[in-house]
Amino acid sequence: MKVKELMERVGMAETGRAIAYLKDGFEELAMMELLDHKVAKQDLRKDETFYQLPVDSLAILDIQIQGHNNQDNEFRSIPRLVYEPTFKDTDDE
């Protein structure tokens, strides 16, 4: 469907306003949560820093760890770093 057809259906005469509404709608759809998502779990292993991600991963939405900053053994999100880490990773050599 073209913008002109959509404008005729809703009874709008201003093209600029119709395009602005469409752009707003597309942005809102893009911000919505992904409808088709999978949950992958991996166990942490001692002295291991790097882990393989699933091959079909498109985005990582959240990383949670059990017992992180709580005493109830609940799963909580690990906060993202805003700045570069202050210490050097020795496994990255």
C-alpha positions as CSV (number, residue, x, y, z in Angstrom):
1,M,0.0,0.0,0.0
2,K,1.3,3.4,-0.9
3,V,1.2,6.5,1.3
4,K,-1.4,8.1,-0.9
5,E,-3.7,5.1,-0.6
6,L,-3.3,5.1,3.2
7,M,-4.1,8.9,3.3
8,E,-7.2,8.3,1.3
9,R,-8.4,5.6,3.6
10,V,-8.0,7.6,6.7
11,G,-9.1,10.9,5.2
12,M,-5.9,12.8,5.6
13,A,-4.8,15.6,3.2
14,E,-1.4,16.5,4.6
15,T,1.4,14.3,3.1
16,G,4.0,15.5,5.6
17,R,1.9,14.7,8.6
18,A,1.0,11.2,7.2
19,I,4.7,10.4,6.6
20,A,5.6,11.6,10.1
21,Y,2.9,9.4,11.6
22,L,4.1,6.4,9.6
23,K,7.7,7.0,10.8
24,D,6.5,7.2,14.4
25,G,4.6,4.0,14.0
26,F,7.7,2.2,12.5
27,E,9.9,3.4,15.4
28,E,7.3,2.2,17.9
29,L,7.2,-1.2,16.3
30,A,11.0,-1.4,16.3
31,M,11.1,-0.7,20.0
32,M,8.6,-3.4,20.8
33,E,10.0,-6.7,22.3
34,L,11.0,-9.3,19.8
35,L,8.2,-11.7,19.2
36,D,10.4,-14.7,18.2
37,H,13.1,-15.2,20.8
38,K,14.9,-18.1,22.5
39,V,16.5,-18.5,25.8
40,A,19.9,-20.1,26.0
41,K,21.5,-21.1,29.3
42,Q,25.2,-21.8,29.9
43,D,26.9,-22.9,33.1
44,L,29.9,-20.8,34.1
45,R,33.2,-22.8,34.4
46,K,36.1,-22.1,36.7
47,D,39.0,-20.2,35.1
48,E,37.1,-19.7,31.8
49,T,36.5,-16.2,30.5
50,F,35.2,-16.6,27.0
51,Y,32.2,-18.7,26.0
52,Q,30.7,-19.7,22.6
53,L,27.4,-18.0,21.8
54,P,24.6,-19.9,19.9
55,V,25.2,-19.7,16.2
56,D,21.6,-18.3,15.5
57,S,22.0,-15.4,17.9
58,L,21.0,-12.0,16.5
59,A,21.0,-10.0,19.7
60,I,21.7,-10.5,23.4
61,L,18.9,-8.8,25.3
62,D,19.9,-9.7,28.9
63,I,22.4,-11.7,30.8
64,Q,21.4,-13.0,34.3
65,I,23.3,-14.8,37.0
66,Q,21.9,-16.7,40.0
67,G,22.8,-15.2,43.3
68,H,24.3,-12.0,41.9
69,N,23.9,-9.2,44.5
70,N,21.3,-11.1,46.5
71,Q,21.0,-13.7,49.2
72,D,17.9,-15.5,47.9
73,N,19.6,-17.3,45.1
74,E,17.4,-15.5,42.5
75,F,18.4,-14.8,39.0
76,R,19.3,-11.1,38.5
77,S,20.5,-9.2,35.5
78,I,24.2,-8.3,35.3
79,P,24.5,-4.5,34.8
80,R,26.2,-3.3,31.6
81,L,29.5,-1.4,31.7
82,V,29.2,2.2,30.7
83,Y,33.0,2.8,30.5
84,E,36.0,0.6,29.7
85,P,36.9,-1.8,32.5
86,T,39.5,-0.4,34.9
87,F,41.5,-3.6,35.1
88,K,43.1,-5.6,32.3
89,D,41.8,-9.1,31.5
90,T,44.7,-11.5,31.7
91,D,43.0,-14.1,29.6
92,D,42.9,-11.8,26.6
93,E,46.6,-12.0,25.9
